[in-house]
Amino acid sequence: MSPAKETTAKDVLLFIPNLIGYMRVVATLVSFVLMIVSSHSFWWLAILMYVSSFVGDLLDGMAARKFNQCSTFGGLLDMVTDRCSTLGMLYILGGEYQKEDEQLGVPIFRMTFLFLIVLDISSHWCQMHSTMSLNQQAHHKSKESNADRNILVRLYYQYYWFFGYCCVGAEFTYICLYIRQYVSAESILATVNTVLLYSCLPGCVTKQVVNVAQLTSACHAVAAHDAHTRNTQLQKQA
């Protein structure tokens, strides 16, 4: 029997789920360009591209398991794409709701979207850093990595339906807020969009609560690790 072919870095870069990941990146970037440059003419195409990228997040995971092509690079690509997609959408929404801020006399929408950007990036980065640094190669979503975390964080990563509702709820809340700026208030599409918005909004709010719990829990885990390391060093010196 001939030995199995060794896997190279190029092979990993060309894994099927990673190819899907590259297409997600392209779809996200195209959607942002359309939202900024040709929003009034092609807002629907921009949303279609953005949703395609979001759906690709599910497909790349399925492909990774089906073809046994899970990889650390794939996980990194997936997370960076997710975070940058959400960040970009929130940034664009800040511009879309500028008129509303001007009418209110206070940049409440802009500040809210900025807060959501900061919370999303910081909570996920701290979660990733804390699990990778404290548990070596453990995945940031694994049960082992989150065993000592806030109960809300454990539930979030343990129950896929809860995880899915929060993620889908958050993303489609942002999508509906964008669509709201381009459809006639009297149209059927506006009615459908409003129903979808209020259906997804609880998931979006819950996602932000989870993000706060994730951020504080991850920071506490790192601090606890520092305390343990310091105490161990002091005991050796005694």
Summary of the structure (lengths in Angstrom):
residues: 238
radius of gyration: 20.8
end to end distance: 58.5
largest distance: 76.0
contacts: 696
relative contact order: 0.09
helix: 81%
strand: 0%
